Amino acid sequence: MFGMYNKRMTKHLLYYICVSVGLPFMGFADGIVSLGSAVTEIIVALDAEERLVGIDDSSVLSQELSQLPQVGYYRMVSAEGVLSVQPGMIISSEDAGPPEALKKIKNSGVTVIQVPAEKTLAGTVNRIRSIGKALEAGEAAESLLKPVEERMQDPLKPLAPEPKVLFIYARGGGAPNVSGTGTGADEMIRLAGAKNAVDGFKGYRPLTPEALVTCQPDVLLMTRQGLDAMGGEKALWTLPGMQNTPAGKHSRIVVMDEVLLLGFGPRVVDAIDQLNAALKVEK
Ligand code: HEM
């Protein structure tokens, strides 16, 4: 790890020396910028962490990765931010954006590999395979995705009774949102053997007291980061309408790390098992 850190420091030092004395810097020919936490996790799992020269803000997954330049959140990157670290290649989740920024990056001549963003087990398999191909690590990719394929063939049985789970996404000071169908959260709830408490709309909508009371969740599901952003459990249980739901009355909540829960990266099977086990306790 120290060796890797050293090589990376040398590369960056070289970049800063060239820039400060006005010499052209030819870029990190094999340097990768990774856009998306699952993408980054897969690159690390395929033993190519050393090639990373930049990551997006959702990819700060370890002390080592936190030393790398961060180029913005992958759902809203700027082309300038990404190109400022002089990458040779960008590996990006297909849902990175905005599209104009991605277009600008592609037009700059840097190789851009876009990998499937779909938040399903099949999506994880395709993501690992595409990144394995880009890194010429096909064999390692196949062994990484094997447990995911096995879970696709042998999914967990629904819990009995099936708890109704409400996922709440919160970030910064913005209003919290609840997940309808077609999201990563919806898919995780199903894969863990439970039922999404909200099935009347697709995607995310702001959390309202009416929506809370109507969907009558048995359990809430949140990310650690989201719960902190909302001010902790006390703030949650006192939201208007919350005490009129089974989850609120019995203070039932499952909290997981956001990348683990929603990333659909190489740890997705662990994430499903953890959620399933936690729901058994909370039900
Ligand atoms: C810099 C601030 C932010 C960081 C570090 C961050 C980080 C993350 C992470 C780690 C995840 C889980 C893995 C993934 O889906 O990528 C996530 C999910 C998500 N984030 Fe953010 N986020 C930020 C801001 C935002 C903002 C402003 C929005 C709204 C426009 C947003 C919308 C979402 C959505 C919709 C999901 C997916 C949930 C799902 O798949 O069900 N994020 N975010």
Residues whose N, C-alpha, C, O or C-beta is under 5 A from the ligand:
A	BS01	HEM	S37 D57 S58 Y73 R171 T183 G184 A185 E258 V259 L262 G263
